[in-house]
């Protein structure tokens, strides 16, 4: 079972930046894909970015150019750099790990004020 611990959320003004972290309990090379999802109030959870064990990255169209996913394999940690934040980015951000099963972190709140 993979345990995921997110951190880095908070309250930020529009135009600001945040870096979210997701620490995994095992080597991220053993995890097929690690991703970041977000869920805004009243909306479905959506994928914003993911990185495969081979290092390939994908992004939702809505965040391309502003969000960057990266990893530190020595720390078994995946990051999400979020720039040029807008109020529409306000959501709970969840880390996800896909192996044979899917695992979720507890989520970290990102609130963007206008």
C-alpha positions in Angstrom: 0.0 0.0 0.0 1.4 3.4 -1.0 1.0 6.3 1.4 1.0 9.8 0.1 1.5 13.0 2.1 0.8 16.3 0.4 1.9 19.7 1.6 2.4 23.2 0.3 -1.1 24.5 0.0 -2.3 27.8 1.4 -3.9 31.2 0.7 -2.3 33.2 -2.0 -3.2 36.3 -4.0 -4.1 36.1 -7.7 -0.9 36.1 -9.7 1.1 34.4 -7.0 2.8 31.0 -7.0 2.8 27.9 -4.9 4.7 24.6 -4.9 2.9 21.6 -3.8 4.8 18.5 -2.6 3.7 14.8 -2.5 5.9 12.4 -0.6 5.4 8.7 -1.3 6.1 5.9 1.1 8.0 3.9 -1.5 10.2 4.4 -4.5 8.3 6.4 -7.2 10.1 4.3 -9.8 7.8 1.4 -8.7 4.7 3.6 -9.3 3.4 3.6 -12.8 2.0 7.1 -12.7 1.9 9.9 -10.1 -0.5 12.7 -10.6 -2.1 15.8 -9.2 -5.8 16.2 -9.3 -8.0 19.0 -8.0 -11.5 19.3 -6.8 -13.3 22.7 -6.6 -16.5 23.1 -4.5 -19.4 21.6 -6.4 -17.2 20.2 -9.2 -15.8 16.9 -10.1 -12.3 16.0 -9.3 -10.1 16.6 -12.4 -6.6 15.7 -13.4 -4.2 18.6 -13.7 -0.9 17.0 -14.3 0.8 13.6 -14.2 4.2 12.0 -14.6 5.0 8.4 -15.4 7.8 6.3 -14.0 9.6 6.9 -17.2 9.4 10.6 -16.8 6.7 11.5 -19.4 4.5 14.3 -18.4 0.9 15.3 -19.2 -1.1 18.4 -18.4 -4.7 19.5 -18.6 -5.2 22.1 -21.2 -6.4 24.5 -18.6 -3.1 24.6 -16.8 -0.5 24.2 -19.6 2.1 26.9 -19.3 1.3 27.7 -15.7 1.7 24.3 -13.9 4.8 22.2 -13.9 5.1 18.7 -12.5 8.5 17.4 -11.4 10.0 14.8 -9.2 12.9 14.1 -6.9 13.5 10.4 -7.1 15.9 10.4 -4.2 13.2 11.8 -1.9 10.3 9.8 -3.5 8.6 13.2 -3.9 6.6 14.7 -6.7 6.1 18.4 -7.0 3.5 20.7 -8.6 4.7 24.2 -9.3 1.8 26.5 -9.8 2.3 30.0 -11.2 0.0 32.9 -12.2 -2.7 31.6 -9.9 -6.2 32.7 -10.5 -9.3 32.4 -8.3 -10.4 29.6 -10.6 -7.5 27.5 -9.3 -9.0 27.4 -5.9 -9.6 23.8 -5.0 -8.4 20.9 -2.9 -5.4 19.4 -4.6 -4.9 15.7 -4.3 -1.9 13.5 -5.1 -2.5 10.2 -6.8 -0.4 7.1 -7.3 -1.3 4.4 -9.8 0.1 0.9 -9.5 -2.2 -2.1 -9.7 -4.4 0.1 -7.5 -4.9 3.8 -7.1 -3.9 5.6 -3.9 -4.8 9.1 -2.8 -3.3 11.6 -0.4 -5.4 13.5 2.1 -5.4 16.7 -0.1 -4.1 20.2 0.4 -6.2 23.3 0.1 -5.3 26.0 -2.3 -7.2 29.2 -2.0 -6.6 32.1 -4.4 -8.0 35.5 -3.5 -8.7 38.1 -6.1 
